[in-house]
């Protein structure tokens, strides 16, 4: 399936949510259509230019919002009062601001974790969920990423990542220190290497030259810093928070799309979520982690449009 064409938002602006943060939002499609909340990944990635293209603009009222410090939200790259709980509250404030009582939720990777946390907190506002690249924010998942357990399939990627770390130092903690260096060039260098580490494992087809060209620009700063902060703190969630509270959202229609060859968020996590939500549908597709991999994109678009009809 092809993404829908580019278009301008019918409304955009900033929403003050407290703690000095203002969220940038943009609304696309049909104001009278079925609401769908796009929950971006990262954390810190922002919605980007493709976010609204997964939905038929004639049928959906497409709600996009950049999380605290991400994308176009202000202040840029701010980690102040930036936790999962704060982001959940922000999404609720955003929907109340728009006077939307119920919405579909569409999120992937970190966005799947935040979507689930939001649904657990405010299940009465969620019509259904389409989730991709499942991430539950657990310690075991964060340890997998931070300690390079995917080096079984990407040994050269991990080798490059740790080559910038002195022997005997914890890679994540050292990167965190350097990414927050007062020396702008050093901070950017380590943010870029963090982004490269993840991005090189995203796609079904490994293309390091293409990835290197994509990992440029100011967006890699919040992405790297936010991911490091969240992962090192297990996303500020109690142990197994989502699975232990899955019973609160078992009634919500949920479609799960996950790449069979996802080495960023492993398929077993998607399976655990599916088993905790007996009425959910799980689709393993021939893809990696990225939602731009064709099999992932096709499944996501199919499921969100099917869910709207039902």
N, C-alpha and C positions, 0 to 999 in steps of 0.2 A: 504493500500500500504506500502511496505517495503522501508526503506531508501536505497539508493545505497551504495555499499561497500566503505570502507575506501580506500583512495589512496593518493599518494603523489602529491603535487603541481608540475606543469610543470615549474613554475617560482615563485619566491618569493623574497622579499627584502624590502627596506625602501624608502619612498619618502618624501623628505623635503618639507614642505608646508608653512614655515614661522613661525614667532613668537617662534622659537626654537623647533617646533614640527616636528617629523618624524613619518610617518604613516607606520605601518607594513602591507604589502599586500601579498596575496597568490592567485595564479591563478590555477584553476583546469579544468579538462575535455579536450575539443577539442579547440585548439587555433583558429580554423576556424569555430567553431560552433556559434550559436546564442548567443550574449553577454547577460548575466544576472548579474546585480549588486545586491549583497546581502547587505542589509542595516541592521545592527544589532540593537538590542534594548538596553535598559538601561534607560537613557544614561550611558555609562561606562562599559557595560557588555562585549564588545568584541565579535568577531565572534564565537569563540569556536570551538569545534571539529566536530560539526554536520552540520555546515553551508552549506557546499558544497554537502551534501548527498541528498538534495531534488531534484536534477537535474540529468537527464541522461547525464553522462559524454561524451557520444558519440555525443550528439546533442548540448550541451551547452558549451560556453566558460564562466566559472563560475568565477566571479570577487569578491573576498572578501577583505575587508580592515577594519582594526581596527581604530575607530575614535580617535581623539586626547586624549591622556592619557589613553586610554582603551586597554585591551588585551596586545599585545606585542608592541604597539606603545610607542615611547619615547618622553619625559620623562614619566615614569610610573605615573599614577594617577595625572598628572598635570592639574590644573584648570586654568592655565595661558591662557589668550586669548581664552577661551573655551565657545563659544556661538553657538546657532543654525546657525546664519549667517556664522560663521567661518566654521562650519561643512559642510554647503551647498557648500561653495567655495572649500573646500577640495575635495569633491566628484567630482566637475567639473574639478579640477586640476588632479585628479586621472585618469579620463577618457581621458583627453587631453594627459596626460603622456603615456597612453596606445594606443593613436591614435584611440580611439573608438568614432565614431560620434553619434551613436544611440544604445540604449541598453534597454532591459527589466529591470524593477526595482522590487525587491522582498524585502518587509520589514514588520516587525511586531512590535506592541506595540510602543515604542519610535521610532523604525525604520519606522513605518507607518507615523508618524508625520514628520520625517526628509525626507522621500521619497516624501511626498506631498509638503513639502517646496522646495525641490530640483526641482520637476516637475514644480511648479509654477514659479520658477526662470529661469529654462532652459527647457521649454516644448519641444523645437525642438530636444532635445537629447533623449527623452523618447519614446520608441516604445509601451510600455504598462506597466501596474502595477498590481501586485498581492500583496494585503495588508491584514494583519491579526491583530486582536486585536486592533481595531482602537483607536488611541489617537491623539487628535488635539491640545494638549498643552494649552488648554483654562483654565481660572481661575476656572470655575465651576468644571472641571475635577480634577484640582490640589487640590482644596478645599476638594473634595470628598475623595481623597487619604490621604491628610495630616491631616484631621480632623476625620478620621476613620468612615466615613458614612457607610462603609461595615460591621460595627459591628452588624448590623441587622442580618447578617448571620454568622459572625465570632466574636462573643463577647469576647471569651477567647483570641483570637489573639490580638485584640485591647487592652484588659485589660493588657496583658503582655507588649505590646509596651509602654503604658503610665505608667506602674509601675516603670519605671526607670526615670521618670520625676517628679521633685518636684511639689507639689500642687501649682496651680496658674501660672505655667510657660507654655508657648506655646510649645507643644511637638516638632514641627519641628525645631523651633529656638534653643531649648535646645539640641536636637540631633545634630544639625549642630555645635554647640559650642563644644560638647563633642567629636564628630567625628574628629574634628580638634585639639584635645588636644595634647600638647607636650608629654604627657604620652602615649607611644605607646600602652600599654595594655588597657588603658581607651578608646583610640580612636578605637582600634580594637573591643572592646566589644560593643560599640555603633554602629559601622558599621555592626557588625554581627546581632545585634538586628533589625536594619533597614532591612537588607536582609531577616531575618526570617519573619518579619511582612509582607513583600510583598510575599515571597515565599510560605507561608502558605495559601495564597489565590489564588495561580496560577492554581491549577489543579481541575478537576472535582471531583476526589477522594481525600479527605482531609486526609493526612498522616503526622502528625507532626514529628513523629520519623524519617521518611525518609527525610523530609525536613531538620531536624537538622543535619543529616549526610552530606547533600549536601552543607549546608551553612558554608563551611570552605575554607580557602585558601585566598591568597592575592587579588583575584578578587573582594571580597566583599568590599574592601576599595574604589576603584574608583566607583563601582556601587552605594554604599550608598552616598558618597560625591557628585557625579555628579547628582544623582537623587534629592538630597536635594537642591542643588544649582539651578538646572533647574526648579524644581517644585515651589520653593519659589519665583522664578522670572518669572513665567508663560512662561518659555522656551524662554525668551527674545523676545517674539513675540507681535505685536500689538493685540488689542482685536479682537477675532474671525478672525484672519488673514487667516486661511486656508479656512473657509467657505466664507469669503468675496472675496476671490480670486479664488474660485473654477471654475469660468467661464473661466479662462485661461487654464484649463486642461480638459474641458468638452469633447474635441475631443479624448482624450487619452483612449484607451481601459483599463478598470479597473475592476478587480474582487476583491470583499471584502469578507473575511472569518472572522466570528466572533462567539465566543462561546456564546451560549444562556445563559450560567450560568457563565459568566465572571464577577467577582467581583473586578477586578483590573481596567479594562477599560470597562465600562458598555455598553450594546448593543444599547442603545438609541443614543450613539455617532456615531456608525457605521451607524445607520439608517439616522441620519442627514446628514452624508457625502454622502450616497447613494442618498438621495433626492436632494442634491446639484449637483450631477453628474448623470443626467438623463439616460445616456447610460451605467452606471455602472451596474454590477451584484452583488447582495448581497446574501450571503449564511450564514444563521444562522445554526450552527451545535450544536449537543449535546456534549458540552465540556465546559471547563473553559477558562482561559486565555492562558495557555501554548501551544506552538506550538507542543509539544510532545504528547499532548492528541490526541489519534488516529483519531478522527473525524476531528480535525483541520489539522493534518498532511495529511490525505487523500485528503481533499479538496484543500489544498495548492498545493500538487503535481499534482493533476488532472488539476487544473486551469492553472498552469504555463506551463504545457506541451500542453494543449489545445491552450493557447495563442500563444505559439511558432508556432504551425501549422497554425493559422489564420493570 
